Amino acid sequence: MKVRRREHDHELNELVAVGESAIHGRGLFATRRIARDEYIGTFCGPPAKRDGMHVLWVYEGDDEDAMAVGRIGRNLLRFLNHDARCNAVFDGFDLYAVRAIRSGEEITIDYGTDW
């Protein structure tokens, strides 16, 4: 499992980097062009029992039986900032580009209205 995570982090490091953000504090930036619909990475970390900094909640299961599942971010994806006009979205814990992202551009997600 640890080898797999290291491989995943290595792949993520080739695609993104953390830098100073005009939005808030530090942010996540593309280090090369990312194509529309391209897989960026998986939000990795231990299960979360309550809300907190760097926690991502997703719903798993059918709409009727969906359960909120949270993870405490331990990789670079924890530095994603909010923008209502985001350029990336999560499908479960996997992050994808919703449009082409330029090298050097901050990668953002829409936190929604509850944050």
N, C-alpha and C positions, 0 to 999 in steps of 0.2 A: 504494500500500500504506500509506504513512504517513497519508494522509487517512482511509482506512478505519479505521486504528487510532485516530486521534484521535476520529473519530465514535463508535467503540465505547467509548472511555474516557469520552467525554462522557455517553453513555447510562448507563454504570456509575456515574458520579458523581451522577446524578440518583436512583439507587436505593440506594446504600450510601455509608458514610463510615467512616473509620478513627477509633477512639477507644480509651481505656483499657479494658482487659478484666479482669474478675474472674477469668478463667481463666488468662491468661498475657500479660503485657506489653500489647501493642496487639492489637486485634481488629477485625473487620469488622461493622458494624452497619447494619441496615435504616433508611433515612430515610423510608420510607413502608411501608404494609402490603404484603406480598408474598403473593400467593395460592398455594395448594397447586399444585404442578406448573408454576409460573411459571418461565420462563427468567430467571436472574439475570445471567449473564455468562459469558464465555469466559476461561479461564486463559491469558494471553498471555505470550510470552517466547521467547527463543532456545532451541534444543535443549540438553538437558543430557547430558553424557557420564558424570557420576558424581553420587552423592547429595550433597546439601548443603542449606543454608538456602534456603527458598522454592522447593524443587524438587518438582514433582508428577510422579509416574509413573503412567501408565495403560497398559493392554494394548490393542493394536490388532490386529485380524484375528480369524480363527476361533479357537475354543478350542484346537484342535490346533496351529495355526501362530501363535498369539498372540505378539507381541513387545512387550517393555516399551519405552515411549517416554516420555522425560522432557522437561520444559520448566522453565526457570528463570523464576519469576514476576517479571514486570515491571509488572503492573498491581495494582490494589487487592486482587484475590483472593488475593494472596500473604499477606495478613494473616488468613486463615481459621484459627481455632483448632480443636482437637479436643474433641469431646464424643461419648461413646458413644451418647447420645440426640440425635444431630444433627438439624438441621432442614433440611439441604441435602445433596445428593449430586451427584457428577460423573457425567456420561454422556460418556465421552471427556474432552475438556477443557472441556465445557460444564457449567455449574452450574445445578441446578434445586432449587426448594423442595420438600421432601417433605411439608410441612404448611404451613399459613398461618403467616407470620412477622409479628409485630407491629412497628410502627414503634418504633425504639429498641432492639429485641432484637438480641443478638449472633447473627450467622449462623455456624453451626459445621458441620463435617464430621467423620466418623469416620475417623481416620487408619488404623484397622485395628490388628492385633496386632504388626506388624513395626516399628513406630516406637519 
